């Protein structure tokens, strides 16, 4: 991965992570409700990462890629059920979980694009 690609990936991934955290924080008291908003954020991130590496990734391919990492949605939902209902604490934990999972997903996908696996 070139420095330029890495810098572009940083911007894309961090922007998606911050957006996911904001959504997750605001919707923490309703388990699973943030999935409908976070999933499109992650799909956009995947498509944007593909463009960095010169890959034309359609929505179907992005969904398939995201589908293989749906454990993140399960992890967020479990977190929401356990502590999400607690105002303040639940919001912070849900936001941190969503941002961390989105960040991890983004770098895994970027590495896969860079190594030609996607």
Biopython code that builds the backbone (N, CA, C, O; Angstrom):
import numpy as np
from Bio.PDB.StructureBuilder import StructureBuilder

atoms = [
    (1, "UNK", "N", (0.853, -1.172, 0.000)),
    (1, "UNK", "CA", (0.000, 0.000, 0.000)),
    (1, "UNK", "C", (0.903, 1.240, 0.000)),
    (1, "UNK", "O", (1.796, 1.380, 0.835)),
    (2, "UNK", "N", (0.650, 2.109, -0.934)),
    (2, "UNK", "CA", (1.455, 3.322, -1.005)),
    (2, "UNK", "C", (1.044, 4.281, 0.118)),
    (2, "UNK", "O", (-0.010, 4.122, 0.734)),
    (3, "UNK", "N", (1.894, 5.273, 0.369)),
    (3, "UNK", "CA", (1.563, 6.271, 1.383)),
    (3, "UNK", "C", (0.285, 7.024, 1.025)),
    (3, "UNK", "O", (-0.544, 7.311, 1.889)),
    (4, "UNK", "N", (0.139, 7.339, -0.262)),
    (4, "UNK", "CA", (-1.058, 8.050, -0.703)),
    (4, "UNK", "C", (-2.317, 7.209, -0.455)),
    (4, "UNK", "O", (-3.324, 7.720, 0.036)),
    (5, "UNK", "N", (-2.252, 5.913, -0.798)),
    (5, "UNK", "CA", (-3.395, 5.023, -0.554)),
    (5, "UNK", "C", (-3.685, 4.919, 0.940)),
    (5, "UNK", "O", (-4.843, 4.931, 1.358)),
    (6, "UNK", "N", (-2.643, 4.820, 1.728)),
    (6, "UNK", "CA", (-2.812, 4.708, 3.176)),
    (6, "UNK", "C", (-3.483, 5.968, 3.735)),
    (6, "UNK", "O", (-4.376, 5.874, 4.577)),
    (7, "UNK", "N", (-3.057, 7.132, 3.271)),
    (7, "UNK", "CA", (-3.662, 8.383, 3.734)),
    (7, "UNK", "C", (-5.134, 8.466, 3.349)),
    (7, "UNK", "O", (-5.971, 8.882, 4.151)),
    (8, "UNK", "N", (-5.445, 8.068, 2.119)),
    (8, "UNK", "CA", (-6.843, 8.079, 1.678)),
    (8, "UNK", "C", (-7.670, 7.093, 2.506)),
    (8, "UNK", "O", (-8.807, 7.388, 2.875)),
    (9, "UNK", "N", (-7.100, 5.932, 2.794)),
    (9, "UNK", "CA", (-7.795, 4.936, 3.621)),
    (9, "UNK", "C", (-8.059, 5.484, 5.019)),
    (9, "UNK", "O", (-9.140, 5.284, 5.572)),
    (10, "UNK", "N", (-7.070, 6.177, 5.591)),
    (10, "UNK", "CA", (-7.255, 6.784, 6.914)),
    (10, "UNK", "C", (-8.469, 7.697, 6.920)),
    (10, "UNK", "O", (-9.316, 7.605, 7.809)),
    (11, "UNK", "N", (-8.556, 8.565, 5.944)),
    (11, "UNK", "CA", (-9.671, 9.520, 5.888)),
    (11, "UNK", "C", (-10.999, 8.784, 5.762)),
    (11, "UNK", "O", (-11.940, 9.076, 6.500)),
    (12, "UNK", "N", (-11.083, 7.844, 4.848)),
    (12, "UNK", "CA", (-12.323, 7.097, 4.610)),
    (12, "UNK", "C", (-12.729, 6.316, 5.850)),
    (12, "UNK", "O", (-13.877, 6.392, 6.289)),
    (13, "UNK", "N", (-11.798, 5.571, 6.408)),
    (13, "UNK", "CA", (-12.107, 4.699, 7.552)),
    (13, "UNK", "C", (-12.442, 5.507, 8.794)),
    (13, "UNK", "O", (-13.402, 5.187, 9.495)),
    (14, "UNK", "N", (-11.675, 6.542, 9.077)),
    (14, "UNK", "CA", (-11.939, 7.346, 10.271)),
    (14, "UNK", "C", (-13.267, 8.097, 10.151)),
    (14, "UNK", "O", (-13.998, 8.224, 11.133)),
    (15, "UNK", "N", (-13.577, 8.589, 8.966)),
    (15, "UNK", "CA", (-14.857, 9.268, 8.759)),
    (15, "UNK", "C", (-16.012, 8.299, 9.007)),
    (15, "UNK", "O", (-16.983, 8.646, 9.680)),
    (16, "UNK", "N", (-15.906, 7.089, 8.465)),
    (16, "UNK", "CA", (-16.959, 6.088, 8.669)),
    (16, "UNK", "C", (-17.061, 5.688, 10.135)),
    (16, "UNK", "O", (-18.165, 5.490, 10.644)),
    (17, "UNK", "N", (-15.940, 5.569, 10.813)),
    (17, "UNK", "CA", (-15.936, 5.187, 12.228)),
    (17, "UNK", "C", (-16.595, 6.251, 13.098)),
    (17, "UNK", "O", (-17.367, 5.932, 14.003)),
    (18, "UNK", "N", (-16.286, 7.511, 12.821)),
    (18, "UNK", "CA", (-16.896, 8.614, 13.582)),
    (18, "UNK", "C", (-18.404, 8.657, 13.322)),
    (18, "UNK", "O", (-19.189, 8.862, 14.248)),
    (19, "UNK", "N", (-18.804, 8.465, 12.071)),
    (19, "UNK", "CA", (-20.231, 8.457, 11.736)),
    (19, "UNK", "C", (-20.940, 7.300, 12.442)),
    (19, "UNK", "O", (-22.030, 7.472, 12.987)),
    (20, "UNK", "N", (-20.318, 6.128, 12.431)),
    (20, "UNK", "CA", (-20.910, 4.967, 13.093)),
    (20, "UNK", "C", (-21.029, 5.197, 14.599)),
    (20, "UNK", "O", (-22.027, 4.821, 15.214)),
    (21, "UNK", "N", (-20.018, 5.809, 15.180)),
    (21, "UNK", "CA", (-20.048, 6.101, 16.620)),
    (21, "UNK", "C", (-21.183, 7.067, 16.955)),
    (21, "UNK", "O", (-21.887, 6.888, 17.948)),
    (22, "UNK", "N", (-21.351, 8.084, 16.124)),
    (22, "UNK", "CA", (-22.425, 9.046, 16.364)),
    (22, "UNK", "C", (-23.794, 8.410, 16.311)),
    (22, "UNK", "O", (-24.648, 8.675, 17.157)),
    (23, "UNK", "N", (-24.000, 7.571, 15.317)),
    (23, "UNK", "CA", (-25.285, 6.874, 15.184)),
    (23, "UNK", "C", (-25.494, 5.937, 16.369)),
    (23, "UNK", "O", (-26.565, 5.922, 16.976)),
    (24, "UNK", "N", (-24.474, 5.165, 16.691)),
    (24, "UNK", "CA", (-24.590, 4.192, 17.776)),
    (24, "UNK", "C", (-24.840, 4.866, 19.119)),
    (24, "UNK", "O", (-25.606, 4.362, 19.939)),
    (25, "UNK", "N", (-24.202, 5.989, 19.337)),
    (25, "UNK", "CA", (-24.399, 6.714, 20.586)),
    (25, "UNK", "C", (-25.834, 7.208, 20.729)),
    (25, "UNK", "O", (-26.440, 7.107, 21.795)),
    (26, "UNK", "N", (-26.351, 7.733, 19.652)),
    (26, "UNK", "CA", (-27.705, 8.282, 19.694)),
    (26, "UNK", "C", (-28.803, 7.252, 19.780)),
    (26, "UNK", "O", (-29.912, 7.564, 20.216)),
    (27, "UNK", "N", (-28.515, 6.019, 19.369)),
    (27, "UNK", "CA", (-29.558, 4.994, 19.325)),
    (27, "UNK", "C", (-29.289, 3.847, 20.302)),
    (27, "UNK", "O", (-29.830, 2.754, 20.132)),
    (28, "UNK", "N", (-28.483, 4.078, 21.291)),
    (28, "UNK", "CA", (-28.047, 3.010, 22.189)),
    (28, "UNK", "C", (-29.177, 2.355, 22.972)),
    (28, "UNK", "O", (-29.101, 1.166, 23.279)),
    (29, "UNK", "N", (-30.208, 3.098, 23.294)),
    (29, "UNK", "CA", (-31.260, 2.529, 24.141)),
    (29, "UNK", "C", (-32.247, 1.641, 23.381)),
    (29, "UNK", "O", (-33.145, 1.060, 23.990)),
    (30, "UNK", "N", (-32.095, 1.531, 22.077)),
    (30, "UNK", "CA", (-32.984, 0.677, 21.277)),
    (30, "UNK", "C", (-32.120, -0.385, 20.595)),
    (30, "UNK", "O", (-31.567, -0.128, 19.526)),
    (31, "UNK", "N", (-31.995, -1.576, 21.195)),
    (31, "UNK", "CA", (-31.114, -2.614, 20.637)),
    (31, "UNK", "C", (-31.389, -2.926, 19.165)),
    (31, "UNK", "O", (-32.526, -3.164, 18.760)),
    (32, "UNK", "N", (-30.306, -2.917, 18.378)),
    (32, "UNK", "CA", (-30.389, -3.272, 16.968)),
    (32, "UNK", "C", (-30.840, -2.148, 16.055)),
    (32, "UNK", "O", (-30.763, -2.277, 14.833)),
    (33, "UNK", "N", (-31.310, -1.049, 16.625)),
    (33, "UNK", "CA", (-31.856, 0.029, 15.793)),
    (33, "UNK", "C", (-30.788, 0.716, 14.951)),
    (33, "UNK", "O", (-31.083, 1.228, 13.871)),
    (34, "UNK", "N", (-29.563, 0.732, 15.434)),
    (34, "UNK", "CA", (-28.499, 1.427, 14.697)),
    (34, "UNK", "C", (-28.003, 0.643, 13.488)),
    (34, "UNK", "O", (-27.347, 1.214, 12.616)),
    (35, "UNK", "N", (-28.299, -0.632, 13.418)),
    (35, "UNK", "CA", (-27.828, -1.453, 12.292)),
    (35, "UNK", "C", (-28.329, -0.933, 10.948)),
    (35, "UNK", "O", (-27.613, -0.999, 9.949)),
    (36, "UNK", "N", (-29.551, -0.418, 10.923)),
    (36, "UNK", "CA", (-30.123, 0.077, 9.672)),
    (36, "UNK", "C", (-29.392, 1.310, 9.153)),
    (36, "UNK", "O", (-29.451, 1.602, 7.958)),
    (37, "UNK", "N", (-28.709, 2.033, 10.026)),
    (37, "UNK", "CA", (-27.977, 3.227, 9.614)),
    (37, "UNK", "C", (-26.483, 2.936, 9.484)),
    (37, "UNK", "O", (-25.828, 3.468, 8.588)),
    (38, "UNK", "N", (-25.943, 2.107, 10.356)),
    (38, "UNK", "CA", (-24.506, 1.814, 10.318)),
    (38, "UNK", "C", (-24.142, 0.963, 9.102)),
    (38, "UNK", "O", (-23.072, 1.150, 8.524)),
    (39, "UNK", "N", (-24.997, 0.047, 8.712)),
    (39, "UNK", "CA", (-24.703, -0.803, 7.554)),
    (39, "UNK", "C", (-24.460, 0.021, 6.281)),
    (39, "UNK", "O", (-23.475, -0.236, 5.588)),
    (40, "UNK", "N", (-25.310, 0.996, 5.945)),
    (40, "UNK", "CA", (-25.000, 1.819, 4.763)),
    (40, "UNK", "C", (-23.706, 2.629, 4.912)),
    (40, "UNK", "O", (-23.011, 2.867, 3.924)),
    (41, "UNK", "N", (-23.385, 3.048, 6.120)),
    (41, "UNK", "CA", (-22.120, 3.754, 6.356)),
    (41, "UNK", "C", (-20.955, 2.829, 6.010)),
    (41, "UNK", "O", (-20.003, 3.236, 5.344)),
    (42, "UNK", "N", (-21.040, 1.595, 6.463)),
    (42, "UNK", "CA", (-19.972, 0.631, 6.198)),
    (42, "UNK", "C", (-19.923, 0.244, 4.722)),
    (42, "UNK", "O", (-18.839, 0.050, 4.172)),
    (43, "UNK", "N", (-21.078, 0.129, 4.078)),
    (43, "UNK", "CA", (-21.102, -0.169, 2.638)),
    (43, "UNK", "C", (-20.430, 0.949, 1.841)),
    (43, "UNK", "O", (-19.652, 0.690, 0.923)),
    (44, "UNK", "N", (-20.737, 2.176, 2.198)),
    (44, "UNK", "CA", (-20.109, 3.320, 1.529)),
    (44, "UNK", "C", (-18.605, 3.305, 1.750)),
    (44, "UNK", "O", (-17.837, 3.596, 0.833)),
    (45, "UNK", "N", (-18.186, 2.970, 2.956)),
    (45, "UNK", "CA", (-16.761, 2.880, 3.263)),
    (45, "UNK", "C", (-16.091, 1.829, 2.382)),
    (45, "UNK", "O", (-15.014, 2.077, 1.839)),
    (46, "UNK", "N", (-16.706, 0.669, 2.235)),
    (46, "UNK", "CA", (-16.129, -0.415, 1.443)),
    (46, "UNK", "C", (-16.009, -0.006, -0.029)),
    (46, "UNK", "O", (-14.972, -0.228, -0.654)),
    (47, "UNK", "N", (-17.057, 0.584, -0.574)),
    (47, "UNK", "CA", (-17.023, 1.032, -1.966)),
    (47, "UNK", "C", (-15.937, 2.095, -2.151)),
    (47, "UNK", "O", (-15.198, 2.065, -3.135)),
    (48, "UNK", "N", (-15.843, 3.027, -1.213)),
    (48, "UNK", "CA", (-14.828, 4.089, -1.286)),
    (48, "UNK", "C", (-13.416, 3.525, -1.193)),
    (48, "UNK", "O", (-12.514, 3.988, -1.891)),
    (49, "UNK", "N", (-13.223, 2.535, -0.339)),
    (49, "UNK", "CA", (-11.906, 1.892, -0.236)),
    (49, "UNK", "C", (-11.557, 1.194, -1.547)),
    (49, "UNK", "O", (-10.408, 1.221, -1.987)),
    (50, "UNK", "N", (-12.541, 0.578, -2.157)),
    (50, "UNK", "CA", (-12.303, -0.069, -3.445)),
    (50, "UNK", "C", (-11.790, 0.916, -4.479)),
    (50, "UNK", "O", (-10.897, 0.596, -5.263)),
    (51, "UNK", "N", (-12.354, 2.108, -4.479)),
    (51, "UNK", "CA", (-11.937, 3.139, -5.442)),
    (51, "UNK", "C", (-10.480, 3.552, -5.212)),
    (51, "UNK", "O", (-9.765, 3.858, -6.166)),
    (52, "UNK", "N", (-10.044, 3.561, -3.959)),
    (52, "UNK", "CA", (-8.653, 3.912, -3.650)),
    (52, "UNK", "C", (-7.697, 2.945, -4.344)),
    (52, "UNK", "O", (-6.611, 3.329, -4.776)),
    (53, "UNK", "N", (-8.119, 1.689, -4.442)),
    (53, "UNK", "CA", (-7.262, 0.657, -5.029)),
    (53, "UNK", "C", (-7.636, 0.343, -6.479)),
    (53, "UNK", "O", (-7.201, -0.663, -7.041)),
    (54, "UNK", "N", (-8.445, 1.216, -7.073)),
    (54, "UNK", "CA", (-8.809, 1.039, -8.477)),
    (54, "UNK", "C", (-9.769, -0.094, -8.723)),
    (54, "UNK", "O", (-9.833, -0.619, -9.835)),
    (55, "UNK", "N", (-10.515, -0.481, -7.712)),
    (55, "UNK", "CA", (-11.484, -1.569, -7.849)),
    (55, "UNK", "C", (-12.872, -0.981, -8.004)),
    (55, "UNK", "O", (-13.260, -0.082, -7.258)),
    (56, "UNK", "N", (-13.607, -1.480, -8.959)),
    (56, "UNK", "CA", (-14.992, -1.067, -9.141)),
    (56, "UNK", "C", (-15.855, -2.068, -8.400)),
    (56, "UNK", "O", (-16.088, -3.182, -8.869)),
    (57, "UNK", "N", (-16.315, -1.663, -7.264)),
    (57, "UNK", "CA", (-17.064, -2.560, -6.398)),
    (57, "UNK", "C", (-18.510, -2.091, -6.347)),
    (57, "UNK", "O", (-18.804, -1.030, -5.797)),
    (58, "UNK", "N", (-19.399, -2.867, -6.912)),
    (58, "UNK", "CA", (-20.807, -2.518, -6.897)),
    (58, "UNK", "C", (-21.428, -2.779, -5.549)),
    (58, "UNK", "O", (-20.796, -3.345, -4.657)),
    (59, "UNK", "N", (-22.671, -2.364, -5.406)),
    (59, "UNK", "CA", (-23.368, -2.530, -4.138)),
    (59, "UNK", "C", (-23.485, -4.003, -3.755)),
    (59, "UNK", "O", (-23.336, -4.350, -2.583)),
    (60, "UNK", "N", (-23.749, -4.866, -4.721)),
    (60, "UNK", "CA", (-23.897, -6.299, -4.421)),
    (60, "UNK", "C", (-22.610, -6.884, -3.865)),
    (60, "UNK", "O", (-22.636, -7.645, -2.898)),
    (61, "UNK", "N", (-21.481, -6.531, -4.477)),
    (61, "UNK", "CA", (-20.198, -7.031, -3.996)),
    (61, "UNK", "C", (-19.868, -6.459, -2.625)),
    (61, "UNK", "O", (-19.318, -7.156, -1.772)),
    (62, "UNK", "N", (-20.204, -5.189, -2.413)),
    (62, "UNK", "CA", (-19.954, -4.576, -1.105)),
    (62, "UNK", "C", (-20.798, -5.254, -0.034)),
    (62, "UNK", "O", (-20.330, -5.484, 1.081)),
    (63, "UNK", "N", (-22.042, -5.573, -0.375)),
    (63, "UNK", "CA", (-22.905, -6.262, 0.588)),
    (63, "UNK", "C", (-22.364, -7.656, 0.895)),
    (63, "UNK", "O", (-22.406, -8.097, 2.043)),
    (64, "UNK", "N", (-21.866, -8.340, -0.107)),
    (64, "UNK", "CA", (-21.299, -9.672, 0.115)),
    (64, "UNK", "C", (-20.075, -9.582, 1.020)),
    (64, "UNK", "O", (-19.889, -10.410, 1.912)),
    (65, "UNK", "N", (-19.241, -8.569, 0.783)),
    (65, "UNK", "CA", (-18.063, -8.365, 1.610)),
    (65, "UNK", "C", (-18.473, -8.049, 3.036)),
    (65, "UNK", "O", (-17.919, -8.601, 3.987)),
    (66, "UNK", "N", (-19.437, -7.166, 3.181)),
    (66, "UNK", "CA", (-19.914, -6.802, 4.511)),
    (66, "UNK", "C", (-20.611, -7.992, 5.176)),
    (66, "UNK", "O", (-20.515, -8.167, 6.391)),
    (67, "UNK", "N", (-21.299, -8.796, 4.396)),
    (67, "UNK", "CA", (-21.998, -9.955, 4.943)),
    (67, "UNK", "C", (-21.063, -10.923, 5.634)),
    (67, "UNK", "O", (-21.445, -11.582, 6.601)),
    (68, "UNK", "N", (-19.847, -11.011, 5.143)),
    (68, "UNK", "CA", (-18.893, -11.925, 5.768)),
    (68, "UNK", "C", (-18.391, -11.400, 7.112)),
    (68, "UNK", "O", (-17.715, -12.115, 7.851)),
    (69, "UNK", "N", (-18.723, -10.159, 7.420)),
    (69, "UNK", "CA", (-18.287, -9.576, 8.693)),
    (69, "UNK", "C", (-19.474, -9.156, 9.556)),
    (69, "UNK", "O", (-19.355, -8.257, 10.388)),
    (70, "UNK", "N", (-20.595, -9.795, 9.360)),
    (70, "UNK", "CA", (-21.788, -9.421, 10.106)),
    (70, "UNK", "C", (-21.677, -9.712, 11.600)),
    (70, "UNK", "O", (-22.570, -9.354, 12.367)),
    (71, "UNK", "N", (-20.620, -10.340, 12.009)),
    (71, "UNK", "CA", (-20.407, -10.547, 13.443)),
    (71, "UNK", "C", (-20.361, -9.213, 14.168)),
    (71, "UNK", "O", (-20.690, -9.132, 15.352)),
    (72, "UNK", "N", (-19.954, -8.167, 13.461)),
    (72, "UNK", "CA", (-19.907, -6.852, 14.095)),
    (72, "UNK", "C", (-21.308, -6.392, 14.499)),
    (72, "UNK", "O", (-21.483, -5.791, 15.559)),
    (73, "UNK", "N", (-22.296, -6.671, 13.663)),
    (73, "UNK", "CA", (-23.666, -6.298, 14.004)),
    (73, "UNK", "C", (-24.141, -7.082, 15.212)),
    (73, "UNK", "O", (-24.823, -6.543, 16.084)),
    (74, "UNK", "N", (-23.787, -8.334, 15.261)),
    (74, "UNK", "CA", (-24.158, -9.159, 16.409)),
    (74, "UNK", "C", (-23.483, -8.627, 17.666)),
    (74, "UNK", "O", (-24.107, -8.546, 18.724)),
    (75, "UNK", "N", (-22.216, -8.266, 17.551)),
    (75, "UNK", "CA", (-21.481, -7.723, 18.696)),
    (75, "UNK", "C", (-22.093, -6.435, 19.210)),
    (75, "UNK", "O", (-22.203, -6.234, 20.420)),
    (76, "UNK", "N", (-22.494, -5.563, 18.294)),
    (76, "UNK", "CA", (-23.126, -4.308, 18.713)),
    (76, "UNK", "C", (-24.451, -4.576, 19.403)),
    (76, "UNK", "O", (-24.768, -3.944, 20.410)),
    (77, "UNK", "N", (-25.235, -5.519, 18.861)),
    (77, "UNK", "CA", (-26.535, -5.814, 19.441)),
    (77, "UNK", "C", (-26.379, -6.401, 20.838)),
    (77, "UNK", "O", (-27.124, -6.034, 21.746)),
    (78, "UNK", "N", (-25.424, -7.307, 21.021)),
    (78, "UNK", "CA", (-25.179, -7.884, 22.342)),
    (78, "UNK", "C", (-24.791, -6.796, 23.333)),
    (78, "UNK", "O", (-25.277, -6.775, 24.464)),
    (79, "UNK", "N", (-23.920, -5.897, 22.908)),
    (79, "UNK", "CA", (-23.507, -4.789, 23.769)),
    (79, "UNK", "C", (-24.708, -3.935, 24.151)),
    (79, "UNK", "O", (-24.845, -3.541, 25.310)),
    (80, "UNK", "N", (-25.573, -3.647, 23.195)),
    (80, "UNK", "CA", (-26.754, -2.831, 23.479)),
    (80, "UNK", "C", (-27.687, -3.515, 24.475)),
    (80, "UNK", "O", (-28.227, -2.867, 25.371)),
    (81, "UNK", "N", (-27.872, -4.803, 24.319)),
    (81, "UNK", "CA", (-28.768, -5.524, 25.214)),
    (81, "UNK", "C", (-28.207, -5.541, 26.632)),
    (81, "UNK", "O", (-28.953, -5.395, 27.601)),
    (82, "UNK", "N", (-26.894, -5.720, 26.752)),
    (82, "UNK", "CA", (-26.286, -5.813, 28.072)),
    (82, "UNK", "C", (-26.204, -4.484, 28.804)),
    (82, "UNK", "O", (-26.543, -4.408, 29.985)),
    (83, "UNK", "N", (-25.761, -3.441, 28.122)),
    (83, "UNK", "CA", (-25.551, -2.164, 28.812)),
    (83, "UNK", "C", (-26.120, -0.957, 28.075)),
    (83, "UNK", "O", (-26.084, 0.155, 28.603)),
    (84, "UNK", "N", (-26.635, -1.148, 26.888)),
    (84, "UNK", "CA", (-27.104, -0.032, 26.088)),
    (84, "UNK", "C", (-28.251, 0.737, 26.699)),
    (84, "UNK", "O", (-28.434, 1.919, 26.407)),
    (85, "UNK", "N", (-29.008, 0.096, 27.526)),
    (85, "UNK", "CA", (-30.172, 0.739, 28.124)),
    (85, "UNK", "C", (-29.799, 1.716, 29.231)),
    (85, "UNK", "O", (-30.643, 2.494, 29.675)),
    (86, "UNK", "N", (-28.552, 1.688, 29.681)),
    (86, "UNK", "CA", (-28.104, 2.589, 30.747)),
    (86, "UNK", "C", (-27.717, 3.927, 30.111)),
    (86, "UNK", "O", (-26.725, 3.994, 29.386)),
    (87, "UNK", "N", (-28.473, 4.978, 30.367)),
    (87, "UNK", "CA", (-28.143, 6.280, 29.765)),
    (87, "UNK", "C", (-26.715, 6.718, 30.114)),
    (87, "UNK", "O", (-26.255, 6.535, 31.241)),
    (88, "UNK", "N", (-26.045, 7.282, 29.153)),
    (88, "UNK", "CA", (-24.669, 7.744, 29.352)),
    (88, "UNK", "C", (-23.663, 6.637, 29.138)),
    (88, "UNK", "O", (-22.906, 6.655, 28.167)),
    (89, "UNK", "N", (-23.653, 5.680, 30.034)),
    (89, "UNK", "CA", (-22.707, 4.560, 29.936)),
    (89, "UNK", "C", (-23.002, 3.732, 28.693)),
    (89, "UNK", "O", (-22.093, 3.401, 27.931)),
    (90, "UNK", "N", (-24.261, 3.402, 28.490)),
    (90, "UNK", "CA", (-24.655, 2.620, 27.319)),
    (90, "UNK", "C", (-24.341, 3.334, 26.020)),
    (90, "UNK", "O", (-23.902, 2.718, 25.048)),
    (91, "UNK", "N", (-24.571, 4.643, 26.012)),
    (91, "UNK", "CA", (-24.281, 5.426, 24.806)),
    (91, "UNK", "C", (-22.787, 5.402, 24.495)),
    (91, "UNK", "O", (-22.391, 5.206, 23.346)),
    (92, "UNK", "N", (-21.967, 5.601, 25.510)),
    (92, "UNK", "CA", (-20.513, 5.625, 25.315)),
    (92, "UNK", "C", (-19.988, 4.266, 24.873)),
    (92, "UNK", "O", (-19.159, 4.183, 23.967)),
    (93, "UNK", "N", (-20.464, 3.207, 25.505)),
    (93, "UNK", "CA", (-20.002, 1.863, 25.155)),
    (93, "UNK", "C", (-20.460, 1.490, 23.743)),
    (93, "UNK", "O", (-19.693, 0.914, 22.972)),
    (94, "UNK", "N", (-21.698, 1.817, 23.411)),
    (94, "UNK", "CA", (-22.205, 1.497, 22.075)),
    (94, "UNK", "C", (-21.442, 2.270, 20.999)),
    (94, "UNK", "O", (-21.124, 1.724, 19.942)),
    (95, "UNK", "N", (-21.154, 3.528, 21.270)),
    (95, "UNK", "CA", (-20.396, 4.339, 20.311)),
    (95, "UNK", "C", (-18.993, 3.786, 20.118)),
    (95, "UNK", "O", (-18.507, 3.681, 18.992)),
    (96, "UNK", "N", (-18.347, 3.433, 21.219)),
    (96, "UNK", "CA", (-16.990, 2.882, 21.156)),
    (96, "UNK", "C", (-16.969, 1.557, 20.401)),
    (96, "UNK", "O", (-16.067, 1.311, 19.600)),
    (97, "UNK", "N", (-17.955, 0.710, 20.653)),
    (97, "UNK", "CA", (-18.040, -0.582, 19.980)),
    (97, "UNK", "C", (-18.234, -0.393, 18.476)),
    (97, "UNK", "O", (-17.542, -1.024, 17.678)),
    (98, "UNK", "N", (-19.167, 0.468, 18.088)),
    (98, "UNK", "CA", (-19.436, 0.693, 16.662)),
    (98, "UNK", "C", (-18.217, 1.279, 15.953)),
    (98, "UNK", "O", (-17.881, 0.862, 14.844)),
    (99, "UNK", "N", (-17.558, 2.243, 16.591)),
    (99, "UNK", "CA", (-16.376, 2.861, 15.974)),
    (99, "UNK", "C", (-15.248, 1.846, 15.838)),
    (99, "UNK", "O", (-14.599, 1.775, 14.794)),
    (100, "UNK", "N", (-15.012, 1.066, 16.882)),
    (100, "UNK", "CA", (-13.924, 0.076, 16.853)),
    (100, "UNK", "C", (-14.161, -0.989, 15.786)),
    (100, "UNK", "O", (-13.248, -1.358, 15.048)),
    (101, "UNK", "N", (-15.388, -1.471, 15.717)),
    (101, "UNK", "CA", (-15.698, -2.504, 14.726)),
    (101, "UNK", "C", (-15.619, -1.958, 13.305)),
    (101, "UNK", "O", (-15.140, -2.644, 12.403)),
    (102, "UNK", "N", (-16.084, -0.732, 13.100)),
    (102, "UNK", "CA", (-16.013, -0.125, 11.769)),
    (102, "UNK", "C", (-14.559, 0.119, 11.377)),
    (102, "UNK", "O", (-14.169, -0.135, 10.237)),
    (103, "UNK", "N", (-13.766, 0.605, 12.313)),
    (103, "UNK", "CA", (-12.336, 0.844, 12.075)),
    (103, "UNK", "C", (-11.635, -0.469, 11.706)),
    (103, "UNK", "O", (-10.885, -0.525, 10.732)),
    (104, "UNK", "N", (-11.880, -1.511, 12.481)),
    (104, "UNK", "CA", (-11.260, -2.818, 12.206)),
    (104, "UNK", "C", (-11.686, -3.356, 10.847)),
    (104, "UNK", "O", (-10.860, -3.826, 10.064)),
    (105, "UNK", "N", (-12.981, -3.282, 10.578)),
    (105, "UNK", "CA", (-13.504, -3.741, 9.291)),
    (105, "UNK", "C", (-12.840, -2.990, 8.150)),
    (105, "UNK", "O", (-12.430, -3.594, 7.159)),
    (106, "UNK", "N", (-12.734, -1.678, 8.286)),
    (106, "UNK", "CA", (-12.138, -0.869, 7.229)),
    (106, "UNK", "C", (-10.707, -1.265, 6.923)),
    (106, "UNK", "O", (-10.338, -1.389, 5.755)),
    (107, "UNK", "N", (-9.897, -1.465, 7.949)),
    (107, "UNK", "CA", (-8.493, -1.818, 7.705)),
    (107, "UNK", "C", (-8.340, -3.242, 7.178)),
    (107, "UNK", "O", (-7.430, -3.521, 6.398)),
    (108, "UNK", "N", (-9.216, -4.132, 7.596)),
    (108, "UNK", "CA", (-9.189, -5.504, 7.047)),
    (108, "UNK", "C", (-9.515, -5.464, 5.555)),
    (108, "UNK", "O", (-8.843, -6.106, 4.747)),
    (109, "UNK", "N", (-10.553, -4.704, 5.197)),
    (109, "UNK", "CA", (-10.956, -4.593, 3.798)),
    (109, "UNK", "C", (-9.864, -3.898, 2.981)),
    (109, "UNK", "O", (-9.559, -4.328, 1.869)),
    (110, "UNK", "N", (-9.274, -2.831, 3.522)),
    (110, "UNK", "CA", (-8.192, -2.123, 2.807)),
    (110, "UNK", "C", (-7.018, -3.060, 2.548)),
    (110, "UNK", "O", (-6.432, -3.045, 1.465)),
    (111, "UNK", "N", (-6.681, -3.866, 3.535)),
    (111, "UNK", "CA", (-5.568, -4.824, 3.364)),
    (111, "UNK", "C", (-5.921, -5.852, 2.289)),
    (111, "UNK", "O", (-5.083, -6.207, 1.460)),
    (112, "UNK", "N", (-7.163, -6.324, 2.312)),
    (112, "UNK", "CA", (-7.599, -7.288, 1.302)),
    (112, "UNK", "C", (-7.548, -6.690, -0.102)),
    (112, "UNK", "O", (-7.129, -7.362, -1.044)),
    (113, "UNK", "N", (-7.970, -5.433, -0.252)),
    (113, "UNK", "CA", (-7.867, -4.759, -1.552)),
    (113, "UNK", "C", (-6.405, -4.644, -1.967)),
    (113, "UNK", "O", (-6.052, -4.938, -3.109)),
    (114, "UNK", "N", (-5.563, -4.218, -1.042)),
    (114, "UNK", "CA", (-4.156, -4.023, -1.345)),
    (114, "UNK", "C", (-3.479, -5.325, -1.763)),
    (114, "UNK", "O", (-2.622, -5.320, -2.647)),
    (115, "UNK", "N", (-3.846, -6.418, -1.148)),
    (115, "UNK", "CA", (-3.231, -7.720, -1.445)),
    (115, "UNK", "C", (-3.939, -8.465, -2.563)),
    (115, "UNK", "O", (-3.580, -9.599, -2.881)),
    (116, "UNK", "N", (-4.949, -7.831, -3.164)),
    (116, "UNK", "CA", (-5.618, -8.441, -4.307)),
    (116, "UNK", "C", (-6.627, -9.522, -3.975)),
    (116, "UNK", "O", (-7.035, -10.274, -4.860)),
    (117, "UNK", "N", (-7.040, -9.619, -2.720)),
    (117, "UNK", "CA", (-8.017, -10.647, -2.352)),
    (117, "UNK", "C", (-9.443, -10.221, -2.655)),
    (117, "UNK", "O", (-10.354, -11.050, -2.673)),
    (118, "UNK", "N", (-9.635, -8.946, -2.889)),
    (118, "UNK", "CA", (-10.978, -8.449, -3.264)),
    (118, "UNK", "C", (-10.886, -7.751, -4.603)),
    (118, "UNK", "O", (-11.892, -7.256, -5.112)),
]
sb = StructureBuilder()
sb.init_structure("model")
sb.init_model(0)
sb.init_chain("A")
sb.init_seg("    ")
for serial, (resi, resn, name, xyz) in enumerate(atoms, 1):
    if name == "N":
        sb.init_residue(resn, " ", resi, " ")
    sb.init_atom(name, np.array(xyz, "f"), 0.0, 1.0, " ", f" {name:<3s}", serial, name[0])
structure = sb.get_structure()
